[in-house]
Amino acid sequence: MRRRLIVAIVAVAAAAVALFALPLGIALDRSYRDEELLRLQRDAVAATRTIDLPPAGAEDPVELPPSSDALAVYDRAGRRVAGRGPDRADAVVLAALRGGSPADRADDGQLLAAVPLLAGERVNGALRAQRSGAAAGHDTRDAWLALLAVAAVVIALSALAALLLGRRLARPTERLADAARRLGDGDFSARAPRGGVVELDAVAAALDATARRLDALVTRERAFSADASHQLRTPLAALRLELEALELRNGASPELRAAQAQVERLQGTVETLLSVARDVPRGDTTADLPAITEAVVARWRERLAAAARPLHVAVELPPASAAGTAAASPRVVEEIVEVLVANADRHGAGAVTIAIRRSGETLALDVADEGAGIAGEPERIFARRGDDGGVAVAAGHGIGLALARSLAHAEGGRLVLSRAAPAPVFTLWLPAARATKRA
């Protein structure tokens, strides 16, 4: 912004100086030329006082006064009778002879003036005076140099003023941008400084109000997360104790072990969701997609097989040892895959296929089934609540597709519906872990 402001102000100043200086320079050039012509004309008039033009037929020579100008005398017929000049009268001499008054002109750097010679009240001839226009040109050059110097000073002062103004305007803007970055990084105590510019101060006040509202909102959400954590953990712990007590009294039955596994699974889900909601730093965590997929398949294979629906896994990865490792939390990725398989179980049909592939620096995990697909607008399936346009939103272990997409975004990935119908395909895109993370 500072550079554009300086360039704009200097350009406007230069244009204003040019619009003022060019006409003034042209006017001064004409003024100096007209002044020199007038001086030449006065000198020619003074010279006519000492010139006597003899009557026609007389042989007396015409005597010209000494002068630095080129003087020539012409008779009434336009013939040169004395001095230095054209043999026949030129336009300026003819104008003096015909008009009976002085005439002048500038031609090819030369100044010309003609003054009629009077005998009584009759025009008897004309005196032509020629002088170089170098003096007028020298004055014009001096005037142009002075104008250029003034223009340079004006443009330099405008550049200095633009620099000072740019600093005054840019500094508050930079401080405002810094406060906005701090706010974006989660520092809700950041306050935008005031710079004395009304418009920027209004933006700063709005940013401060936004920071206060966000601080209050995040504080309420964190308090709710803490309360929810306490309220969910306590019943789950009590349920787990009850199941363990039943195991001690009655022995470990398959149903009891399945219930304990589901409680552990639910407890892990709660911990994962609460950590994401609190934005708890997870460090350089990585997720092994093939291993996570095998864990999810182990839980769902029997249930899908009971409905005569096979569950297939296709891993299309390079032979590198860590080719399927994503830069994400394994617990979060497992929850997302869980919800996709649950969605295929509840709303799909036929075989369910989980495919893992790599595309450059990104890993893709596809979950597909052989059902009729998604009707209507595909993006509406990610709506948070309700039946959106007749398309049910599936939920697995308490989280639905909308929250699964939010979890993917929180890990720097994306959850999209790659193919709506038939045989819908959901794709989870995640950044691949770098070598330092895989070590």
C-alpha positions as CSV (number, residue, x, y, z in Angstrom):
1,M,0.0,0.0,0.0
2,R,2.8,2.4,0.9
3,R,4.5,2.0,-2.5
4,R,1.3,2.4,-4.4
5,L,0.4,5.5,-2.4
6,I,3.8,7.1,-3.1
7,V,3.6,6.3,-6.8
8,A,0.1,7.7,-7.1
9,I,0.9,11.0,-5.3
10,V,4.2,11.5,-7.2
11,A,2.4,10.7,-10.5
12,V,-0.4,13.2,-9.7
13,A,2.2,15.9,-8.7
14,A,4.2,15.2,-11.9
15,A,1.1,15.5,-14.1
16,A,0.1,18.7,-12.3
17,V,3.5,20.2,-12.8
18,A,3.5,19.2,-16.5
19,L,0.1,20.7,-17.1
20,F,1.3,23.9,-15.5
21,A,4.9,24.1,-16.7
22,L,4.3,23.3,-20.4
23,P,1.8,26.1,-21.1
24,L,3.9,28.5,-19.0
25,G,7.1,27.6,-20.9
26,I,5.4,28.1,-24.3
27,A,4.0,31.4,-23.1
28,L,7.4,32.5,-21.9
29,D,9.0,31.5,-25.3
30,R,6.5,33.7,-27.1
31,S,6.9,36.5,-24.7
32,Y,10.7,36.6,-25.1
33,R,10.4,36.4,-28.9
34,D,7.8,39.2,-29.0
35,E,9.9,41.3,-26.7
36,E,13.0,40.8,-28.9
37,L,10.9,41.7,-32.0
38,L,9.6,44.8,-30.3
39,R,13.2,45.8,-29.4
40,L,14.3,45.2,-33.0
41,Q,11.4,47.2,-34.3
42,R,12.3,50.2,-32.0
43,D,15.9,50.1,-33.2
44,A,14.7,50.0,-36.8
45,V,12.5,53.1,-36.2
46,A,15.4,54.9,-34.6
47,A,17.5,54.1,-37.7
48,T,15.0,55.5,-40.1
49,R,15.6,59.0,-38.6
50,T,19.0,59.1,-40.2
51,I,18.1,57.6,-43.6
52,D,17.2,59.9,-46.5
53,L,15.8,58.1,-49.5
54,P,16.6,60.2,-52.6
55,P,13.8,60.8,-55.2
56,A,13.5,58.4,-58.1
57,G,16.3,58.9,-60.7
58,A,18.7,60.5,-58.3
59,E,22.1,58.8,-58.0
60,D,22.9,59.8,-54.4
61,P,23.7,56.7,-52.4
62,V,21.7,55.9,-49.4
63,E,23.7,56.0,-46.2
64,L,22.8,53.5,-43.5
65,P,23.7,54.1,-39.8
66,P,26.1,51.7,-38.1
67,S,24.3,48.7,-36.5
68,S,24.9,45.2,-35.4
69,D,21.7,44.2,-37.3
70,A,21.5,43.5,-41.0
71,L,19.8,46.6,-42.5
72,A,18.4,47.0,-46.0
73,V,16.5,49.8,-47.7
74,Y,13.8,49.2,-50.3
75,D,12.0,51.6,-52.6
76,R,8.3,51.8,-53.2
77,A,8.6,49.1,-56.0
78,G,10.2,46.6,-53.6
79,R,13.7,46.8,-55.0
80,R,16.7,46.8,-52.6
81,V,18.6,50.1,-53.0
82,A,21.0,49.7,-50.2
83,G,22.2,47.4,-47.4
84,R,22.2,43.6,-46.9
85,G,19.0,41.7,-47.7
86,P,17.0,40.0,-50.4
87,D,17.1,41.7,-53.8
88,R,13.3,41.9,-53.8
89,A,11.1,42.8,-50.9
90,D,10.0,39.9,-48.9
91,A,6.6,39.5,-47.1
92,V,7.5,41.6,-44.1
93,V,8.8,44.5,-46.3
94,L,5.7,44.3,-48.5
95,A,3.5,44.4,-45.4
96,A,5.2,47.6,-44.2
97,L,5.0,49.2,-47.8
98,R,1.3,48.4,-48.2
99,G,0.2,49.0,-44.7
100,G,2.3,52.1,-43.9
101,S,3.1,50.7,-40.5
102,P,5.9,48.6,-38.9
103,A,5.7,44.8,-39.5
104,D,7.7,42.0,-37.9
105,R,8.0,38.2,-37.9
106,A,10.2,35.4,-36.7
107,D,11.5,32.9,-39.3
108,D,14.1,30.1,-38.9
109,G,15.7,31.5,-35.8
110,Q,15.9,35.0,-37.4
111,L,13.9,38.0,-36.3
112,L,12.7,40.4,-39.0
113,A,11.2,43.9,-38.7
114,A,10.3,46.4,-41.5
115,V,9.6,50.1,-40.9
116,P,8.1,52.4,-43.7
117,L,10.2,55.4,-44.8
118,L,7.9,58.4,-45.1
119,A,8.4,61.5,-47.3
120,G,5.8,63.9,-46.1
121,E,2.8,61.7,-45.5
122,R,3.6,59.2,-48.3
123,V,5.4,55.9,-48.0
124,N,8.5,56.3,-50.0
125,G,10.2,53.0,-49.1
126,A,10.9,50.7,-46.2
127,L,13.8,49.8,-43.9
128,R,14.3,46.0,-43.3
129,A,16.2,45.0,-40.1
130,Q,17.3,41.4,-39.5
131,R,18.6,40.1,-36.2
132,S,19.5,36.6,-34.8
133,G,17.0,35.1,-32.4
134,A,19.7,33.6,-30.2
135,A,19.2,36.1,-27.4
136,A,15.5,35.2,-27.2
137,G,16.4,31.5,-27.4
138,H,18.9,31.9,-24.6
139,D,16.3,33.5,-22.4
140,T,13.8,30.8,-23.3
141,R,16.3,28.1,-22.3
142,D,17.0,29.8,-19.0
143,A,13.2,29.9,-18.4
144,W,12.8,26.2,-19.2
145,L,15.7,25.3,-16.9
146,A,14.2,27.3,-14.1
147,L,10.8,25.6,-14.7
148,L,12.5,22.2,-14.7
149,A,14.3,23.0,-11.4
150,V,11.0,24.1,-9.8
151,A,9.3,21.0,-11.1
152,A,12.0,18.7,-9.7
153,V,11.7,20.4,-6.3
154,V,7.9,20.1,-6.4
155,I,8.1,16.4,-7.3
156,A,10.7,15.7,-4.7
157,L,8.6,17.5,-2.0
158,S,5.6,15.5,-3.1
159,A,7.5,12.3,-2.9
160,L,8.7,13.2,0.6
161,A,5.1,14.1,1.6
162,A,3.9,10.8,0.1
163,L,6.5,8.9,2.0
164,L,5.5,10.5,5.3
165,L,1.8,10.0,4.6
166,G,2.4,6.4,3.5
167,R,4.2,5.7,6.8
168,R,1.5,7.3,8.8
169,L,-1.2,5.3,7.0
170,A,0.8,2.0,6.7
171,R,1.9,1.8,10.3
172,P,-1.6,1.6,11.7
173,T,-2.6,-0.9,9.0
174,E,0.4,-3.1,9.7
175,R,-0.3,-3.0,13.4
176,L,-4.0,-3.8,12.6
177,A,-2.9,-6.8,10.5
178,D,-0.6,-8.0,13.3
179,A,-3.5,-7.9,15.7
180,A,-5.7,-9.8,13.3
181,R,-3.0,-12.5,12.9
182,R,-2.7,-12.8,16.6
183,L,-6.5,-13.1,16.9
184,G,-6.4,-15.8,14.1
185,D,-3.8,-17.7,16.1
186,G,-6.2,-17.8,19.0
187,D,-4.8,-15.0,21.1
188,F,-8.1,-13.3,22.0
189,S,-6.4,-10.8,24.3
190,A,-4.9,-9.1,21.2
191,R,-6.1,-5.5,20.8
192,A,-5.7,-3.4,17.7
193,P,-3.8,-0.1,18.4
194,R,-5.3,3.2,17.3
195,G,-3.5,5.2,14.7
196,G,-5.5,8.5,14.5
197,V,-7.1,7.5,11.1
198,V,-10.8,7.5,11.6
199,E,-11.5,4.7,9.1
200,L,-8.7,2.4,10.4
201,D,-9.7,3.2,14.0
202,A,-13.3,2.0,13.2
203,V,-11.9,-1.2,11.8
204,A,-9.7,-1.6,15.0
205,A,-12.7,-1.1,17.2
206,A,-14.7,-3.7,15.3
207,L,-11.8,-6.1,15.5
208,D,-11.5,-5.6,19.3
209,A,-15.3,-6.2,19.6
210,T,-14.9,-9.4,17.6
211,A,-12.0,-10.5,19.8
212,R,-14.1,-10.0,22.9
213,R,-17.0,-11.9,21.5
214,L,-14.8,-14.8,20.4
215,D,-13.1,-14.9,23.8
216,A,-16.5,-15.1,25.5
217,L,-17.7,-17.8,23.1
218,V,-14.5,-19.9,23.4
219,T,-14.6,-19.6,27.1
220,R,-18.2,-20.8,27.2
221,E,-17.4,-23.7,24.9
222,R,-14.3,-24.7,26.9
223,A,-16.4,-24.6,30.1
224,F,-19.0,-26.7,28.3
225,S,-16.3,-29.2,27.2
226,A,-15.0,-29.5,30.7
227,D,-18.6,-30.1,32.1
228,A,-19.3,-32.5,29.3
229,S,-16.1,-34.3,29.9
230,H,-17.0,-34.8,33.6
231,Q,-20.6,-35.7,32.9
232,L,-19.6,-38.3,30.3
233,R,-16.6,-39.8,32.0
234,T,-18.3,-40.5,35.3
235,P,-21.2,-42.6,33.9
236,L,-18.8,-44.4,31.6
237,A,-16.5,-45.2,34.5
238,A,-19.4,-46.4,36.5
239,L,-20.6,-48.6,33.6
240,R,-17.2,-50.1,33.2
241,L,-17.0,-50.9,36.9
242,E,-20.5,-52.6,36.7
243,L,-19.3,-54.7,33.7
244,E,-16.2,-55.7,35.5
245,A,-18.2,-56.6,38.6
246,L,-20.5,-58.8,36.4
247,E,-17.4,-60.4,35.0
248,L,-16.1,-61.3,38.4
249,R,-19.5,-62.7,39.5
250,N,-20.6,-64.5,36.4
251,G,-17.4,-65.1,34.4
252,A,-16.4,-63.6,31.1
253,S,-19.1,-64.3,28.5
254,P,-18.8,-63.2,24.9
255,E,-21.6,-60.7,25.3
256,L,-19.9,-59.2,28.4
257,R,-16.6,-58.9,26.6
258,A,-18.3,-57.2,23.6
259,A,-20.0,-54.7,26.0
260,Q,-16.7,-53.9,27.6
261,A,-15.1,-53.4,24.2
262,Q,-17.9,-51.0,23.3
263,V,-17.5,-49.1,26.5
264,E,-13.8,-48.7,25.9
265,R,-14.5,-47.7,22.3
266,L,-17.1,-45.1,23.5
267,Q,-14.6,-43.8,26.1
268,G,-11.9,-43.4,23.4
269,T,-14.4,-41.6,21.2
270,V,-15.3,-39.2,24.0
271,E,-11.7,-38.4,24.7
272,T,-10.9,-37.9,21.0
273,L,-13.9,-35.5,20.4
274,L,-13.1,-33.5,23.6
275,S,-9.5,-33.1,22.7
276,V,-10.4,-31.9,19.2
277,A,-13.0,-29.5,20.6
278,R,-10.5,-28.1,23.0
279,D,-7.8,-27.8,20.3
280,V,-5.4,-29.7,22.4
281,P,-1.9,-29.9,20.8
282,R,-1.2,-33.4,19.7
283,G,2.4,-33.0,18.6
284,D,3.9,-34.7,15.5
285,T,1.4,-37.6,15.5
286,T,1.1,-39.9,12.6
287,A,-1.6,-42.4,11.5
288,D,-0.9,-45.7,9.9
289,L,-3.9,-46.0,7.5
290,P,-3.6,-49.7,6.7
291,A,-3.3,-50.5,10.5
292,I,-6.3,-48.3,11.3
293,T,-8.3,-49.9,8.5
294,E,-7.6,-53.4,9.8
295,A,-8.8,-52.3,13.2
296,V,-12.0,-50.9,11.8
297,V,-12.5,-54.0,9.6
298,A,-12.1,-56.3,12.6
299,R,-15.0,-54.6,14.3
300,W,-17.3,-54.5,11.3
301,R,-16.6,-57.7,9.3
302,E,-18.8,-60.0,11.4
303,R,-21.7,-57.5,11.5
304,L,-21.6,-57.0,7.7
305,A,-21.2,-60.7,7.1
306,A,-24.3,-61.4,9.1
307,A,-26.2,-59.3,6.5
308,A,-24.5,-61.2,3.7
309,R,-22.4,-58.1,2.8
310,P,-18.7,-58.7,2.3
311,L,-16.1,-56.2,3.5
312,H,-13.1,-55.8,1.2
313,V,-9.8,-53.8,1.7
314,A,-7.6,-52.7,-1.2
315,V,-4.3,-51.1,-0.5
316,E,-2.6,-49.5,-3.5
317,L,0.5,-48.0,-2.0
318,P,4.2,-47.9,-3.0
319,P,6.4,-50.5,-1.5
320,A,8.0,-47.9,0.9
321,S,7.7,-48.9,4.6
322,A,5.8,-45.8,5.6
323,A,4.0,-45.1,2.4
324,G,0.6,-45.3,4.1
325,T,1.4,-43.0,7.1
326,A,-0.6,-39.8,7.3
327,A,0.2,-36.6,9.3
328,A,-2.9,-36.9,11.5
329,S,-4.1,-38.2,14.9
330,P,-4.7,-41.9,14.6
331,R,-7.7,-41.7,17.0
332,V,-9.3,-39.0,14.9
333,V,-8.7,-40.9,11.6
334,E,-10.1,-44.1,13.2
335,E,-13.3,-42.2,14.2
336,I,-13.7,-40.9,10.6
337,V,-13.3,-44.3,9.0
338,E,-15.6,-45.8,11.6
339,V,-18.4,-43.3,10.7
340,L,-17.9,-43.9,6.9
341,V,-18.2,-47.7,7.4
342,A,-21.2,-47.2,9.7
343,N,-22.8,-45.0,7.0
344,A,-22.3,-47.7,4.4
345,D,-23.8,-50.3,6.7
346,R,-26.9,-48.3,7.6
347,H,-27.7,-46.6,4.2
348,G,-25.8,-48.6,1.6
349,A,-26.1,-52.0,0.1
350,G,-23.9,-54.8,-1.2
351,A,-20.2,-55.2,-0.6
352,V,-18.3,-52.5,1.3
353,T,-14.8,-51.6,0.0
354,I,-12.1,-49.6,1.7
355,A,-9.3,-48.5,-0.6
356,I,-6.1,-46.8,0.4
357,R,-4.0,-45.0,-2.3
358,R,-1.5,-42.2,-2.5
359,S,-1.4,-39.2,-4.8
360,G,1.8,-37.2,-4.5
361,E,2.0,-35.8,-1.0
362,T,-1.5,-36.8,-0.2
363,L,-3.1,-40.0,1.0
364,A,-6.7,-41.0,0.0
365,L,-8.9,-43.5,1.8
366,D,-12.1,-44.4,-0.1
367,V,-15.1,-46.1,1.4
368,A,-17.6,-47.4,-1.2
369,D,-20.7,-49.6,-1.3
370,E,-23.0,-50.9,-4.0
371,G,-26.1,-49.0,-3.0
372,A,-28.3,-46.7,-5.1
373,G,-26.4,-43.6,-4.0
374,I,-27.2,-40.1,-2.8
375,A,-30.2,-38.3,-4.2
376,G,-30.4,-34.5,-4.5
377,E,-27.5,-32.2,-3.8
378,P,-24.5,-34.3,-2.6
379,E,-23.2,-31.6,-0.2
380,R,-26.4,-31.7,1.7
381,I,-25.5,-35.1,3.2
382,F,-22.9,-33.3,5.3
383,A,-25.7,-31.1,6.9
384,R,-25.4,-31.1,10.7
385,R,-29.0,-31.7,11.7
386,G,-32.2,-33.3,10.5
387,D,-33.3,-35.0,7.4
388,D,-32.0,-32.8,4.6
389,G,-34.1,-33.1,1.4
390,G,-34.9,-36.7,2.1
391,V,-31.3,-37.8,2.5
392,A,-30.7,-39.3,5.9
393,V,-27.5,-38.3,7.6
394,A,-25.8,-41.4,9.1
395,A,-24.2,-41.4,12.5
396,G,-21.7,-43.8,14.0
397,H,-20.9,-43.9,17.7
398,G,-22.5,-40.6,18.2
399,I,-20.8,-38.7,15.4
400,G,-22.3,-38.1,12.0
401,L,-20.9,-37.2,8.6
402,A,-21.0,-33.5,9.3
403,L,-18.8,-33.9,12.4
404,A,-16.6,-36.4,10.5
405,R,-15.9,-33.7,8.0
406,S,-15.1,-31.2,10.8
407,L,-12.6,-33.7,12.2
408,A,-11.0,-34.2,8.8
409,H,-10.6,-30.4,8.5
410,A,-9.1,-30.2,12.0
411,E,-6.4,-32.6,10.9
412,G,-5.6,-30.6,7.8
413,G,-7.5,-33.0,5.5
414,R,-10.8,-33.1,3.6
415,L,-13.8,-35.4,3.5
416,V,-15.7,-35.4,0.2
417,L,-18.3,-37.4,-1.6
418,S,-16.3,-38.5,-4.7
419,R,-19.2,-40.2,-6.3
420,A,-22.9,-39.7,-5.4
421,A,-24.6,-42.4,-7.4
422,P,-24.7,-45.2,-8.1
423,A,-22.3,-47.0,-5.8
424,P,-21.4,-43.9,-3.7
425,V,-17.8,-43.3,-2.7
426,F,-16.7,-41.2,0.3
427,T,-13.0,-40.1,0.1
428,L,-10.9,-38.9,3.0
429,W,-7.9,-36.9,1.9
430,L,-5.0,-36.5,4.4
431,P,-1.5,-35.1,4.1
432,A,1.2,-37.7,4.0
433,A,3.7,-37.7,6.8
434,R,7.2,-36.5,6.0
435,A,10.3,-38.5,6.5
436,T,11.1,-36.7,9.8
437,K,7.7,-37.7,11.1
438,R,8.0,-41.3,9.9
439,A,11.4,-41.8,11.6
